[in-house]
């Protein structure tokens, strides 16, 4: 098992609750229906670690998971379809905007439904992460829903529009496509 010691650490609603231990952190983000929780569970090889739901937008707090001492991932609230009231959405925005000030953050895994492609909001998040000095890696999730030819076309199109230095791969939590390369990329970010 790649991550034998992974565990849920805490949920955060404000900056004062952030873990203060030194280390390295990688954020996981995506639209509310992109399969972010499923991606986290499959990469970390734990069923139910990040809660999945049939209703998009269930992640309401920043959820920290410890992989090893000093290595954490952070599950961010989904964007796009979340049904939270405006004050709660404003709180998320302020909390997420404070992340670049945390010296521990090293990267962003952005989960995108391969059938939807890279949207304006995704591009803005990528630019924001790059401006913060983070590494960015895209998972083109749910690729099992497309045939091999369409997967290749979607991957090529993503590679052509992404800024230099941003990495991208095919991924399916459902049938295991791309789990090993995603684990490798996550470890590279956490150890860089």
PEPE-V116767 format. One record per pair of residues at least 12 apart in sequence whose C-alpha atoms are under 10 Angstrom apart, sorted by sequence separation. I is the first residue (numbers start at 1). J is the second residue. D is the distance in Angstrom with one decimal. If there is no record, write none. Layout:
i->(I/I)
j->(J/J)
d->(D/D)
This chain:
i->(28/37/38/40/62/63/64/77/110/126/143/156/169/170/37/38/39/50/61/62/63/155/156/169/36/37/38/50/61/62/63/78/140/155/168/36/37/38/50/60/61/62/77/110/140/155/36/37/49/59/60/61/76/77/110/122/139/154/35/59/60/61/108/109/35/59/60/108/140/152/167/58/59/76/77/151/33/57/58/59/76/118/138/151/33/35/37/44/57/108/138/33/34/37/56/57/60/107/108/118/32/33/36/44/56/57/58/59/60/106/107/117/32/33/56/57/58/60/105/116/138/31/32/33/40/50/56/57/58/107/114/115/116/31/32/55/56/57/58/106/107/108/109/110/111/112/113/114/115/143/144/32/55/56/57/61/105/106/107/108/109/110/111/112/113/114/115/136/143/144/145/55/60/100/105/106/107/108/109/110/111/112/113/114/115/137/138/139/140/141/142/143/144/60/100/105/106/107/108/109/110/111/112/113/114/136/137/138/139/140/141/142/143/144/145/61/62/99/105/106/107/108/109/110/111/112/113/114/115/135/136/137/138/139/140/141/142/143/144/61/74/97/100/101/110/111/114/115/135/136/137/138/139/140/141/142/143/144/60/72/73/100/113/114/134/135/136/137/138/139/140/141/142/143/144/40/62/71/72/78/99/100/130/138/139/141/142/144/28/40/61/62/70/73/74/75/100/143/27/28/40/73/74/115/127/130/142/143/27/73/114/115/118/126/127/130/141/7/27/114/117/126/141/6/26/37/116/117/123/140/5/6/7/25/36/37/115/118/123/139/3/4/6/25/36/114/117/118/123/126/139/2/3/4/8/25/36/37/80/114/117/2/3/4/7/8/25/36/79/1/2/3/6/35/79/118/139/1/18/34/114/118/138/19/23/24/25/26/27/28/29/30/32/33/34/137/18/23/24/25/26/27/28/29/30/31/32/33/34/13/14/22/23/24/25/26/27/28/29/30/31/32/33/12/13/14/21/22/23/24/25/26/27/28/29/30/31/32/33/137/11/12/13/21/22/23/24/25/26/27/28/29/30/31/32/33/136/137/11/12/13/21/28/29/30/31/32/10/11/12/31/32/10/11/12/137/10/11/19/135/136/9/10/11/135/8/9/10/134/8/9/10/114/7/8/9/111/114/135/7/8/9/109/110/112/113/114/6/7/8/109/112/113/6/7/111/5/6/7/5/6/12/3/4/5/6/9/11/3/4/5/8/9/10/11/2/3/6/7/8/9/6/6/27/40/39/40/27/39/36/109/36/37/13/36/34/35/36/109/14/25/34/35/36/109/13/14/24/25/26/27/33/34/35/108/13/15/24/25/26/27/28/29/30/31/32/33/34/107/14/15/23/24/25/26/27/28/29/30/31/32/33/34/109/14/15/18/22/23/24/25/26/27/28/29/30/31/34/107/108/13/14/20/22/23/24/25/26/27/28/29/30/31/34/106/107/12/15/21/23/24/25/26/27/28/29/30/106/107/14/15/18/20/105/106/19/105/106/107/104/106/15/31/31/30/31/30/29/30/29/39/27/39/36/38/39/34/36/34/35/27/34/35/26/30/34/26/27/28/29/30/26/28/73/71/73/71/72/71/67/70/71/67/42/43/42/39/41/42/39/40/42/43/38/39/42/45/38/39/43/44/37/38/43/35/36/39/42/43/35/42/43/44/45/35/40/43/44/39/42/43/42/43/44/39/40/43/26/25/26/26/25/26/24/25/24/25/23/24/23/24/2/3/2/2/2)
j->(40/49/50/52/74/75/76/89/122/138/155/168/181/182/50/51/52/63/74/75/76/168/169/182/50/51/52/64/75/76/77/92/154/169/182/51/52/53/65/75/76/77/92/125/155/170/52/53/65/75/76/77/92/93/126/138/155/170/52/76/77/78/125/126/53/77/78/126/158/170/185/77/78/95/96/170/53/77/78/79/96/138/158/171/54/56/58/65/78/129/159/55/56/59/78/79/82/129/130/140/55/56/59/67/79/80/81/82/83/129/130/140/56/57/80/81/82/84/129/140/162/56/57/58/65/75/81/82/83/132/139/140/141/57/58/81/82/83/84/132/133/134/135/136/137/138/139/140/141/169/170/59/82/83/84/88/132/133/134/135/136/137/138/139/140/141/142/163/170/171/172/83/88/128/133/134/135/136/137/138/139/140/141/142/143/165/166/167/168/169/170/171/172/89/129/134/135/136/137/138/139/140/141/142/143/165/166/167/168/169/170/171/172/173/174/91/92/129/135/136/137/138/139/140/141/142/143/144/145/165/166/167/168/169/170/171/172/173/174/92/105/128/131/132/141/142/145/146/166/167/168/169/170/171/172/173/174/175/92/104/105/132/145/146/166/167/168/169/170/171/172/173/174/175/176/73/95/104/105/111/132/133/163/171/172/174/175/177/62/74/95/96/104/107/108/109/134/177/62/63/75/108/109/150/162/165/177/178/63/109/150/151/154/162/163/166/177/44/64/151/154/163/178/44/64/75/154/155/161/178/44/45/46/64/75/76/154/157/162/178/43/44/46/65/76/154/157/158/163/166/179/43/44/45/49/66/77/78/121/155/158/44/45/46/49/50/67/78/121/44/45/46/49/78/122/161/182/45/62/78/158/162/182/64/68/69/70/71/72/73/74/75/77/78/79/182/64/69/70/71/72/73/74/75/76/77/78/79/80/60/61/69/70/71/72/73/74/75/76/77/78/79/80/60/61/62/69/70/71/72/73/74/75/76/77/78/79/80/81/185/60/61/62/70/71/72/73/74/75/76/77/78/79/80/81/82/185/186/61/62/63/71/78/79/80/81/82/61/62/63/82/83/62/63/64/189/63/64/72/188/189/63/64/65/189/63/64/65/189/64/65/66/170/64/65/66/168/171/192/65/66/67/167/168/170/171/172/65/66/67/168/171/172/66/67/171/66/67/68/67/68/74/66/67/68/69/72/74/67/68/69/72/73/74/75/67/68/71/72/73/74/72/73/96/109/109/111/99/111/109/182/110/111/88/111/110/111/112/185/91/102/111/112/113/186/91/92/102/103/104/105/111/112/113/186/92/94/103/104/105/106/107/108/109/110/111/112/113/186/94/95/103/104/105/106/107/108/109/110/111/112/113/114/189/95/96/99/103/104/105/106/107/108/109/110/111/112/115/188/189/95/96/102/104/105/106/107/108/109/110/111/112/113/116/188/189/95/98/104/106/107/108/109/110/111/112/113/189/190/98/99/102/104/189/190/104/190/191/192/190/192/102/119/121/121/122/122/122/125/125/139/129/141/139/141/142/139/141/140/141/134/141/142/134/138/142/135/136/137/138/139/136/138/186/187/190/189/190/190/187/190/191/190/172/173/173/171/173/174/172/173/175/176/172/173/176/179/173/174/178/179/173/174/179/172/173/176/179/180/173/180/181/182/183/174/179/182/183/179/182/183/183/184/186/182/183/186/186/186/187/189/189/190/189/190/190/191/190/191/191/192/180/183/183/184/187)
d->(7.9/8.3/7.3/9.9/6.4/5.0/9.0/9.3/8.0/9.3/9.9/9.7/8.1/9.3/5.2/8.1/9.9/8.5/9.9/5.7/6.8/7.6/10.0/8.0/8.7/6.1/6.4/9.9/8.2/5.0/8.7/9.9/8.4/7.0/9.5/9.7/5.5/9.4/8.9/9.7/7.0/6.6/7.4/8.6/7.6/7.0/8.4/8.6/8.7/7.9/8.1/6.3/8.8/9.5/8.1/9.9/9.9/9.0/8.2/7.2/5.4/9.9/9.4/9.7/9.5/4.8/8.2/8.3/8.8/8.7/9.1/7.7/6.6/9.8/9.0/7.5/9.4/7.0/7.9/9.8/7.8/9.7/9.1/9.9/8.7/9.2/9.9/10.0/5.6/6.9/10.0/8.2/8.7/8.8/8.0/7.3/8.7/7.6/9.1/9.2/8.7/5.2/9.8/8.3/9.3/8.2/9.8/8.5/9.9/9.5/8.9/8.1/4.9/7.3/9.1/6.1/7.2/8.0/9.9/9.5/9.6/8.6/4.8/9.8/10.0/8.0/6.3/4.0/8.5/9.3/8.4/8.6/10.0/8.2/7.9/9.4/6.3/6.5/9.0/9.1/8.2/6.7/8.6/7.3/8.7/7.1/8.3/4.8/8.6/9.9/9.2/8.4/9.0/8.2/8.0/9.7/9.1/7.6/4.5/6.2/6.0/6.2/5.9/6.1/5.8/5.5/7.8/9.8/6.3/8.0/8.8/9.6/8.4/9.1/9.0/5.0/4.4/4.8/4.9/4.8/4.9/5.1/4.9/6.2/7.8/9.1/7.6/8.9/7.2/8.7/8.4/5.9/6.0/8.8/8.0/7.1/6.3/5.7/6.3/5.8/6.2/6.4/5.7/6.0/6.0/7.8/5.8/6.2/6.0/6.1/6.5/6.4/5.5/8.9/9.7/9.6/8.4/9.7/9.4/9.0/7.9/8.3/7.1/8.6/6.3/8.5/7.8/9.4/8.0/7.8/5.2/4.7/4.5/5.4/4.9/4.6/4.8/9.1/7.4/7.5/9.5/9.3/9.1/8.5/9.7/9.7/8.6/7.8/7.0/6.5/5.6/6.4/6.0/5.5/5.3/7.1/9.2/7.0/7.9/9.2/9.2/5.6/9.8/8.4/9.9/8.6/8.6/8.0/8.6/5.7/8.0/7.5/7.4/9.3/9.1/9.0/8.5/9.3/9.2/9.9/9.0/8.3/9.1/9.3/8.7/9.4/9.1/7.8/9.9/9.8/9.3/8.5/9.3/9.4/9.3/9.8/8.6/7.9/9.4/9.9/8.2/9.3/9.9/9.3/9.8/9.2/9.2/9.7/9.7/9.6/9.6/9.1/9.7/8.7/8.4/8.7/9.2/9.7/9.1/7.8/7.4/8.5/9.3/7.4/9.8/7.9/9.6/9.4/9.3/9.6/9.8/9.2/9.4/9.0/8.2/9.9/8.1/9.3/8.2/8.6/8.9/8.7/8.5/9.4/9.2/6.8/8.6/7.1/9.3/8.5/9.9/8.9/6.1/8.8/7.1/9.1/9.6/9.8/8.4/8.4/7.5/7.5/7.4/9.7/7.8/8.4/9.8/8.1/8.6/8.9/7.9/9.2/9.1/9.7/9.5/8.6/7.9/7.6/9.2/8.5/9.4/9.0/9.3/8.5/9.7/9.6/8.2/8.4/8.6/7.1/8.6/9.5/7.7/7.8/9.7/8.7/8.8/7.7/6.0/6.0/6.6/5.6/6.0/6.6/8.1/8.6/4.2/8.7/10.0/8.6/8.9/9.3/4.0/5.1/4.7/4.8/4.6/5.0/5.4/8.1/5.0/5.3/8.3/9.4/5.6/8.9/9.0/6.2/5.7/6.3/5.3/6.2/6.1/6.0/7.1/5.5/4.6/5.9/7.5/7.8/9.2/5.7/6.8/7.1/9.0/7.7/8.4/7.0/8.9/6.8/9.0/6.4/6.5/5.4/5.5/9.1/9.9/8.7/6.0/5.1/9.2/9.9/9.4/8.2/8.7/7.2/6.1/9.6/5.6/6.3/8.6/9.7/8.4/4.4/7.8/9.4/5.9/6.2/9.8/9.9/9.0/7.6/5.3/9.1/7.1/7.8/5.3/7.2/9.0/6.4/5.0/9.2/8.2/8.9/4.4/5.9/9.9/8.8/9.7/5.6/6.3/9.5/9.6/9.3/10.0/9.4/9.8/6.9/5.4/8.9/9.6/9.6/9.8/5.5/6.6/9.1/7.9/4.2/8.7/6.0/6.5/9.9/9.8/8.0/6.1/9.5/8.8/9.3/6.4/8.6/9.0/9.6/9.8/9.7/9.3/9.8/7.9/9.5/9.5/9.7/9.8/8.9/9.9/10.0/9.8/9.9/9.8/9.3/7.8/9.4/9.1/8.4/9.6/9.8/5.9/9.5/7.1/8.4/9.3/8.1/9.3/6.2/8.0/9.5/8.1/8.0/8.8/9.9/9.1/8.6/7.6/9.6/5.5/7.4/9.2/8.0/9.2/8.3/5.6/5.9/8.4/8.8/7.3/8.4/8.9/9.8/8.9/4.9/8.5/8.8/6.5/8.9/4.7/4.6/5.8/6.3/5.9/6.3/5.5/7.5/9.9/7.9/8.7/9.8/6.3/9.4/9.7/8.8/5.7/5.8/5.9/4.7/4.8/4.8/5.0/4.8/7.0/9.8/9.8/8.8/7.6/9.7/9.7/6.8/8.6/6.3/7.1/5.5/6.1/6.0/6.2/6.1/8.3/9.1/10.0/6.1/9.0/7.5/9.2/9.8/9.0/8.9/7.2/8.3/7.4/8.9/8.7/6.3/7.9/9.6/8.8/9.2/9.5/9.4/6.9/10.0/8.9/9.1/9.7/9.6/7.8/9.8/9.9/8.8/9.6/8.2/7.7/9.4/9.3/8.9/8.6/9.9/7.9/9.5/9.6/9.6/9.8/8.6/9.1/7.0/9.8/7.0/7.6/8.8/9.6/8.0/9.0/9.6/9.7/9.8/9.6/9.4/9.9/9.1/9.2/8.9/9.9/8.0/6.3/9.9/9.0/8.5/9.7/8.9/8.1/5.7/8.3/8.2/8.5/7.7/8.7/9.8/9.2/9.0/5.6/7.7/9.3/6.0/9.0/9.1/9.1/9.6/8.2/5.7/9.1/9.5/9.8/6.9/7.7/8.1/9.8/9.4/9.8/9.8/9.8/10.0/6.8/7.7/8.5/9.8/5.9/9.5/9.6/10.0/9.4/10.0/8.9/7.7/9.9/9.7/7.2/8.4/6.9/8.4/6.5/5.6/9.8/8.6/7.7/9.6/8.8/9.2/9.1/7.8/9.4/9.8)
